[in-house]
Amino acid sequence: MTQEPELDLTVADTKCGSDSPSVRIMRFWVEVGGDKDVIIKALKGVQVDQVEMWSIAMEEKGVKVLEKKDEGNVIAYKIHLP
């Protein structure tokens, strides 16, 4: 069983616009490639909102949220990247 690539947004520099969750997810997608499942961890609040908005915006491209796990102040998403 292979471990899914993981992006941990909780360690982001939230003051920098170029380091926003949606930009980091897009960069991560380019780095890991498509047609795979990945784990994305986000802090509850703004980061979770941005991951939710990004995943909705990317649905037409084939992005699917497969699982959403509450880990206290962090939400761990299992997302399929096409």
C-alpha positions, 0 to 999 in steps of 0.5 A: 500500500502506497502512502498518498502525497501530503500537503500540510497547509498548517505550516504556511506563512499566512501573511504572504498572498503568494503562499495562499492555500489555493496557490500552494495546492496548485503548486503541489498538484504540479509537483506531484502530478495528476491522477492520484489521491493526496492528503491536504491538511488545513487549519479550521477557519480561513484555510479550510474555507479556502480548501473548500472553495478551491475544491468546488472551483476545480470540480469541473476539472475533475477534482474530488474530495474523497474524505474529510477527517476532523483532527481537532483544530485541523481538517485532513482532506483526501482529494483526488487530483485528475 
